[in-house]
Amino acid sequence: MTGSGDHPVLGPQGTRLNGASAAPREGTGRLPDFFIAGHAKCGTTALFLMMRSHPQLFMPVKETRFFAPELRTRYWRPQESRRLRPRTLEGYKQLFAAARPDQLVGEGTPSYLRSHTAAENIAAVAPDAKIIAVLREPAAFLRSFHLQSVRNYDETEKDLRKAMALEPERRQGRRIPRFSQAPSGLLYSEHVRYAEQLRRFHNAFGHENVLVLIYDDFRADNEGVYRQVLRFLGVDDTGPAPPVELQTLRFPRFQSVDQLSRAVEIARSDRGRVGGATRAIARIAPGFGPQDRLGAMWRELRYTDPPPPDPEFMLELRRRFRGEVQAASEYLERDLVTLWGYDSLG
């Protein structure tokens, strides 16, 4: 993923980061004091938006994936995204250079939790960082993540059962959708190895520096969990809590049309990734801005509400991942088995 002119990322004593790259000089920016490490579809975006409004916290970007190079996207998006997803430690530190001395710096990349290298990589340069993790009942989490993957063009198989059945082939690099930005995310069962994932961060940072939240708690009491996070970080938790709305996902209505629309979008930003026919369509297809009335009408036509979950397959998933929930319960010493209804499975 790195260019031939890149240099290895070095920690404070010259330790090398796994797979990342950096400029060979000290920067003037800062490294984060804390990380929202994941998971996606567990309220991490809502929590990020709440936290970034706090005057003692500086959180300018989300989803850099810098410390998980094995999970970076296959294609770098236009220049603005490259600026927000630097490849070098020097560039990464510059993302936080505008923070005031009295502010804590934070970053949120929900894929860090499932990364096999992120914990070690972060600890190499920020050994005193604090980590925030959020866990969700596996079946509901995977369904939501799959819907988002379809919405993001990472996944083309709209049926979760069929998508998960493709995992063996996808581990071999086959059956990867053409426009998938993050193929590793399509290995759905890898996302819910909660005890294993938390253990990596506990080993790197200690239990006292890792806060594990449960999605159910956040949904039930946004403000209470928000204040819990502020206390964990050691900043003022007495001010007003910002309002938050958990995201409502829209789903592609016609997949072939949606894929063509995606190809046209890519053609306008990276012509080399699509064929001549798509480039020709892109030249004549209208473009819609986010506030454009026609654009709003097009989005309304293009997207609809997601389909209801398949109860039979959701039960199958719960039975499949019961062992993971039991392991997480024992590891955290919290009864997730009962909380998530795994004690009543047949």
C-alpha positions as CSV (number, residue, x, y, z in Angstrom):
1,M,0.0,0.0,0.0
2,T,3.0,2.3,0.5
3,G,5.0,4.1,-2.2
4,S,8.6,3.3,-2.9
5,G,9.7,6.5,-1.3
6,D,8.0,6.0,2.0
7,H,9.9,5.3,5.2
8,P,8.9,3.0,8.1
9,V,6.9,4.6,10.8
10,L,9.1,4.8,13.9
11,G,7.9,5.1,17.5
12,P,9.6,7.1,20.2
13,Q,12.6,4.8,20.5
14,G,12.8,3.9,16.8
15,T,10.3,1.0,17.0
16,R,8.8,0.1,13.7
17,L,5.0,0.1,13.1
18,N,3.6,-2.9,11.3
19,G,3.0,-2.1,7.6
20,A,2.7,1.7,8.0
21,S,5.0,4.4,6.6
22,A,6.3,7.8,7.7
23,A,8.5,10.7,6.7
24,P,11.9,10.3,8.4
25,R,11.7,13.5,10.6
26,E,9.9,14.7,13.7
27,G,6.8,16.8,13.0
28,T,5.2,19.8,14.6
29,G,1.8,18.2,15.0
30,R,0.5,16.0,17.7
31,L,-0.5,12.5,18.3
32,P,-4.0,11.6,19.7
33,D,-4.4,11.2,23.4
34,F,-7.4,8.8,22.9
35,F,-9.0,6.8,20.2
36,I,-12.6,5.6,19.5
37,A,-11.4,2.2,18.2
38,G,-14.8,0.7,17.2
39,H,-17.0,-1.0,16.3
40,A,-18.8,0.5,13.3
41,K,-22.6,0.5,13.5
42,C,-22.4,0.6,17.3
43,G,-23.1,4.3,17.8
44,T,-19.5,5.3,17.3
45,T,-20.3,8.1,14.8
46,A,-22.9,9.6,17.2
47,L,-20.4,9.4,20.1
48,F,-17.7,11.0,17.9
49,L,-20.0,13.9,17.1
50,M,-21.0,14.4,20.7
51,M,-17.4,14.4,21.9
52,R,-16.1,16.7,19.2
53,S,-18.4,19.4,20.5
54,H,-16.7,19.4,23.9
55,P,-14.4,22.4,24.3
56,Q,-11.6,20.4,25.9
57,L,-11.5,17.8,23.1
58,F,-10.1,18.3,19.6
59,M,-11.4,15.7,17.1
60,P,-11.0,17.0,13.5
61,V,-11.3,13.8,11.5
62,K,-12.8,10.3,11.6
63,E,-11.8,7.1,9.8
64,T,-8.1,7.8,9.0
65,R,-7.3,4.0,9.4
66,F,-3.7,5.1,9.8
67,F,-2.7,2.6,12.4
68,A,-4.4,-0.3,10.6
69,P,-2.7,-0.3,7.2
70,E,-4.0,-3.8,6.4
71,L,-7.5,-2.4,6.5
72,R,-7.0,0.7,4.4
73,T,-9.1,1.2,1.3
74,R,-8.0,-0.3,-2.0
75,Y,-8.3,3.0,-3.8
76,W,-7.5,6.5,-2.4
77,R,-10.3,8.9,-3.1
78,P,-10.0,12.5,-4.4
79,Q,-7.4,14.8,-3.0
80,E,-9.5,16.0,0.0
81,S,-9.8,12.4,1.3
82,R,-6.0,11.9,0.8
83,R,-5.4,14.9,3.0
84,L,-7.6,13.4,5.7
85,R,-6.0,9.9,5.3
86,P,-2.3,10.5,5.2
87,R,0.2,7.7,4.7
88,T,3.0,9.2,6.8
89,L,3.3,9.8,10.5
90,E,4.3,13.3,9.8
91,G,1.2,13.9,7.8
92,Y,-0.9,12.1,10.4
93,K,0.4,14.4,13.2
94,Q,-0.4,17.4,11.1
95,L,-4.1,16.5,11.3
96,F,-4.0,17.5,14.9
97,A,-1.6,20.4,14.8
98,A,-4.4,23.0,15.3
99,A,-5.3,21.7,18.8
100,R,-4.8,24.1,21.7
101,P,-2.4,23.1,24.4
102,D,-5.3,22.7,26.9
103,Q,-7.2,20.3,24.6
104,L,-7.0,16.5,24.4
105,V,-6.6,15.2,20.9
106,G,-8.8,12.3,19.7
107,E,-9.4,10.2,16.6
108,G,-12.1,7.7,15.7
109,T,-11.5,4.8,13.4
110,P,-14.0,2.0,14.1
111,S,-12.0,-0.6,12.2
112,Y,-9.1,-0.4,14.7
113,L,-10.9,-2.8,17.0
114,R,-10.9,-5.7,14.5
115,S,-7.4,-4.9,13.2
116,H,-4.7,-7.3,14.2
117,T,-2.0,-4.5,14.1
118,A,-3.7,-1.3,15.3
119,A,-3.3,-1.8,19.0
120,E,0.5,-2.6,18.7
121,N,0.9,0.3,16.2
122,I,-0.8,2.9,18.3
123,A,1.1,1.8,21.4
124,A,4.4,2.1,19.6
125,V,3.9,5.9,19.3
126,A,1.3,6.7,21.9
127,P,1.7,4.2,24.7
128,D,-0.4,6.2,27.2
129,A,-3.3,6.6,24.9
130,K,-6.8,5.8,26.1
131,I,-9.0,3.5,24.0
132,I,-12.8,3.5,23.7
133,A,-14.6,0.4,22.3
134,V,-18.3,-0.2,21.8
135,L,-19.8,-3.7,21.4
136,R,-23.2,-4.7,20.0
137,E,-25.2,-7.9,19.9
138,P,-23.5,-9.8,17.0
139,A,-26.5,-10.7,14.8
140,A,-27.9,-7.2,14.8
141,F,-24.4,-5.7,14.4
142,L,-23.6,-7.9,11.3
143,R,-27.0,-7.1,9.7
144,S,-26.4,-3.4,10.1
145,F,-22.8,-3.6,9.0
146,H,-23.9,-5.6,5.9
147,L,-26.6,-3.0,5.0
148,Q,-24.0,-0.2,5.3
149,S,-21.5,-2.1,3.2
150,V,-24.1,-2.4,0.4
151,R,-24.9,1.3,0.8
152,N,-21.2,2.1,0.6
153,Y,-20.7,0.0,-2.6
154,D,-18.3,-2.4,-0.7
155,E,-20.8,-5.2,-1.0
156,T,-23.0,-6.2,-4.0
157,E,-24.7,-9.2,-2.4
158,K,-27.8,-7.8,-0.8
159,D,-28.7,-11.0,1.0
160,L,-26.7,-11.3,4.3
161,R,-26.9,-15.1,4.3
162,K,-25.4,-15.3,0.8
163,A,-22.9,-12.6,1.5
164,M,-21.5,-14.5,4.5
165,A,-21.4,-17.8,2.5
166,L,-18.9,-16.0,0.2
167,E,-16.4,-15.6,3.0
168,P,-14.2,-18.7,2.1
169,E,-13.8,-17.4,-1.5
170,R,-13.2,-13.8,-0.4
171,R,-10.4,-15.0,1.9
172,Q,-8.8,-16.2,-1.3
173,G,-9.3,-12.8,-3.0
174,R,-12.2,-14.0,-5.1
175,R,-15.7,-12.7,-5.5
176,I,-14.7,-9.2,-4.4
177,P,-17.0,-6.5,-5.7
178,R,-15.4,-4.3,-8.4
179,F,-15.9,-1.1,-6.5
180,S,-15.3,-2.4,-3.0
181,Q,-13.1,0.0,-1.1
182,A,-12.4,-2.3,1.9
183,P,-12.6,-6.0,0.9
184,S,-11.4,-7.1,4.4
185,G,-14.7,-5.8,5.8
186,L,-16.5,-8.5,3.8
187,L,-15.2,-11.2,6.1
188,Y,-18.2,-10.6,8.4
189,S,-17.6,-13.3,11.0
190,E,-14.2,-11.7,11.8
191,H,-15.9,-8.6,13.2
192,V,-17.4,-10.3,16.2
193,R,-14.4,-11.9,17.9
194,Y,-14.9,-9.5,20.8
195,A,-12.8,-11.1,23.5
196,E,-9.8,-11.6,21.2
197,Q,-10.1,-8.0,19.9
198,L,-10.3,-6.5,23.4
199,R,-7.4,-8.6,24.6
200,R,-5.1,-7.0,22.0
201,F,-5.9,-3.6,23.3
202,H,-5.7,-4.6,27.0
203,N,-2.3,-6.2,26.4
204,A,-1.1,-3.0,24.7
205,F,-2.6,-0.3,27.0
206,G,-3.7,-2.0,30.2
207,H,-7.3,-2.5,31.4
208,E,-7.4,0.9,33.1
209,N,-6.9,2.7,29.8
210,V,-9.5,0.8,27.8
211,L,-13.2,1.7,28.2
212,V,-15.6,-0.9,26.9
213,L,-19.1,0.4,26.2
214,I,-22.2,-1.6,25.3
215,Y,-24.4,-0.3,22.4
216,D,-27.6,-1.0,24.3
217,D,-26.5,1.3,27.1
218,F,-25.7,4.1,24.7
219,R,-29.0,3.8,23.0
220,A,-30.8,3.8,26.3
221,D,-28.9,6.7,27.8
222,N,-26.8,8.8,25.3
223,E,-26.1,11.5,27.8
224,G,-25.1,9.1,30.6
225,V,-22.6,7.2,28.4
226,Y,-21.3,10.5,27.0
227,R,-20.5,11.7,30.5
228,Q,-19.0,8.4,31.4
229,V,-16.6,8.8,28.5
230,L,-15.7,12.4,29.6
231,R,-14.9,11.1,33.1
232,F,-12.7,8.4,31.6
233,L,-10.8,11.0,29.7
234,G,-10.5,13.2,32.7
235,V,-12.3,16.3,31.3
236,D,-15.2,18.3,32.6
237,D,-18.4,16.2,32.5
238,T,-20.8,18.8,33.9
239,G,-21.6,20.9,30.9
240,P,-24.7,20.4,28.7
241,A,-24.7,17.3,26.6
242,P,-25.1,17.9,22.8
243,P,-28.2,16.4,21.1
244,V,-27.6,13.3,19.1
245,E,-29.5,11.4,16.5
246,L,-28.5,7.8,15.7
247,Q,-28.3,7.4,11.9
248,T,-31.1,6.0,9.8
249,L,-29.7,3.9,6.9
250,R,-31.1,4.1,3.4
251,F,-30.8,1.2,1.1
252,P,-30.3,1.0,-2.7
253,R,-33.6,0.4,-4.5
254,F,-32.2,-0.9,-7.7
255,Q,-28.8,-2.4,-7.4
256,S,-27.8,-2.2,-11.1
257,V,-28.8,1.5,-11.2
258,D,-26.9,2.2,-8.0
259,Q,-23.8,0.4,-9.3
260,L,-23.9,2.5,-12.5
261,S,-24.3,5.7,-10.5
262,R,-21.3,4.7,-8.4
263,A,-19.3,4.0,-11.5
264,V,-20.2,7.5,-12.8
265,E,-19.1,9.1,-9.5
266,I,-15.8,7.2,-9.7
267,A,-15.3,8.3,-13.4
268,R,-15.6,11.9,-12.4
269,S,-12.9,11.6,-9.7
270,D,-10.6,8.8,-11.0
271,R,-11.1,8.1,-14.7
272,G,-8.5,5.4,-14.8
273,R,-10.6,3.0,-12.7
274,V,-13.5,2.7,-15.1
275,G,-13.9,1.8,-18.8
276,G,-14.5,4.1,-21.7
277,A,-18.3,3.5,-21.8
278,T,-18.7,4.6,-18.2
279,R,-16.5,7.7,-18.9
280,A,-18.7,8.6,-21.8
281,I,-21.8,8.3,-19.6
282,A,-20.2,10.4,-16.9
283,R,-19.6,13.2,-19.4
284,I,-23.3,13.5,-20.2
285,A,-24.9,12.5,-16.9
286,P,-26.1,15.4,-14.7
287,G,-24.4,16.0,-11.5
288,F,-26.3,16.8,-8.3
289,G,-25.1,18.7,-5.3
290,P,-26.1,17.8,-1.7
291,Q,-28.5,20.7,-1.5
292,D,-29.8,20.5,-5.1
293,R,-33.6,19.9,-5.4
294,L,-33.1,17.5,-8.3
295,G,-30.4,15.7,-6.3
296,A,-32.8,15.2,-3.4
297,M,-35.4,13.8,-5.8
298,W,-32.8,11.5,-7.3
299,R,-31.7,10.2,-3.9
300,E,-35.3,9.6,-3.0
301,L,-35.8,7.5,-6.1
302,R,-32.4,5.8,-5.7
303,Y,-32.8,4.7,-2.1
304,T,-35.5,3.1,0.1
305,D,-35.9,1.6,3.5
306,P,-33.8,-1.5,4.1
307,P,-35.6,-4.9,4.0
308,P,-36.7,-6.4,7.3
309,P,-34.3,-9.0,8.8
310,D,-34.7,-12.7,8.1
311,P,-35.7,-14.0,11.5
312,E,-34.6,-17.5,10.7
313,F,-31.1,-16.4,9.7
314,M,-30.9,-14.0,12.6
315,L,-31.5,-16.9,14.9
316,E,-29.0,-19.0,13.1
317,L,-26.4,-16.2,13.5
318,R,-27.2,-15.9,17.2
319,R,-26.6,-19.7,17.7
320,R,-23.5,-19.5,15.6
321,F,-21.9,-16.7,17.7
322,R,-23.2,-17.8,21.1
323,G,-19.6,-18.9,22.0
324,E,-18.3,-15.5,21.1
325,V,-20.9,-13.8,23.4
326,Q,-20.1,-16.2,26.2
327,A,-16.4,-15.5,25.8
328,A,-17.0,-11.8,25.9
329,S,-19.2,-12.1,28.9
330,E,-16.6,-14.0,30.9
331,Y,-13.8,-11.7,29.7
332,L,-15.6,-8.5,30.7
333,E,-17.3,-10.0,33.7
334,R,-20.6,-8.7,32.5
335,D,-23.6,-10.9,31.6
336,L,-24.0,-10.1,27.9
337,V,-25.5,-13.6,27.4
338,T,-28.7,-12.5,29.3
339,L,-28.6,-8.9,28.1
340,W,-28.6,-10.0,24.5
341,G,-31.0,-12.8,25.0
342,Y,-28.6,-15.7,24.3
343,D,-29.7,-17.5,27.4
344,S,-33.0,-18.3,25.7
345,L,-31.7,-19.8,22.5
346,G,-33.0,-23.3,21.8
